[in-house]
Amino acid sequence: MRLYRVTLWILLTAGVFTAQPVLPQSPGPGSRAEWDKGLDRAVSRAREKTGGRVLSAETREIDGRPTYFVRILTADGKVRRLRTDAATGERLAPRGRR
């Protein structure tokens, strides 16, 4: 029984001393958290530019590049779809309907 306790104590002690502390990760330039911040900025710009109400906003990958899609309801009742390149912030031309 004593050997069992000594072995258990050694294993527990070794686990405590070899465990690495978990540090919070800061979001990198290509991280999802950064995309979300950029999406917030894209929504704000779209709202300021059109003066309309935001219906939806999302980030999608198009051709391997993150792209922001924002749908706005304008004051005259029309829905505008705005696309922005997440990496550059450049407004993209709307794609044709399929």
BADO-244456 format. One record per residue (C-alpha): x, y, z. Coordinates in pm, whole numbers, padded with zeros to 5 digits, always signed. Layout:
// BADO-244456
XYZ ...
***
This chain:
// BADO-244456
+00000+00000+00000 +00285+00236+00081 +00440+00180-00266 +00106+00269-00423 +00086+00598-00229 +00447+00691-00309 +00391+00619-00680 +00070+00820-00684 +00237+01112-00505 +00527+01112-00756 +00290+01110-01054 +00077+01392-00915 +00382+01602-00827 +00532+01546-01171 +00204+01654-01331 +00192+01977-01132 +00549+02074-01220 +00528+01985-01588 +00191+02148-01658 +00208+02459-01875 -00001+02759-01778 -00273+02848-02026 -00217+03198-02156 -00482+03393-02342 -00412+03412-02712 -00422+03752-02872 -00596+03750-03206 -00360+03766-03499 -00412+03963-03818 -00585+03674-03994 -00786+03547-03700 -01161+03518-03678 -01168+03781-03402 -01002+04031-03636 -01255+03946-03909 -01535+04019-03662 -01387+04360-03578 -01359+04434-03948 -01718+04325-04001 -01829+04574-03736 -01641+04848-03920 -01791+04741-04255 -02142+04753-04106 -02079+05101-03962 -01949+05230-04297 -02247+05080-04483 -02493+05236-04238 -02322+05578-04264 -02302+05562-04644 -02663+05461-04707 -02842+05590-04399 -03037+05265-04405 -03109+04983-04165 -02879+04680-04157 -03070+04361-04235 -02780+04118-04216 -02402+04106-04206 -02169+03811-04235 -01817+03708-04325 -01772+03445-04595 -01469+03310-04772 -01479+03371-05145 -01191+03220-05344 -01002+03167-05019 -01032+03533-04913 -01254+03660-04631 -01528+03888-04764 -01785+04093-04572 -02144+04087-04697 -02383+04352-04565 -02752+04385-04664 -02907+04728-04606 -03269+04840-04628 -03261+05196-04764 -03509+05472-04680 -03687+05421-05015 -03750+05053-04932 -03481+04898-05154 -03237+04636-05036 -02871+04703-05117 -02607+04435-05096 -02256+04559-05020 -01940+04348-05039 -01606+04443-04886 -01270+04266-04907 -01180+04188-04544 -00805+04205-04602 -00793+04543-04777 -01120+04711-04674 -01183+04779-05042 -01544+04779-05158 -01606+04508-05417 -01838+04523-05715 -02158+04322-05670 -02161+03981-05827 -02418+03903-06091 -02719+03698-05996 -02710+03332-06083 
***
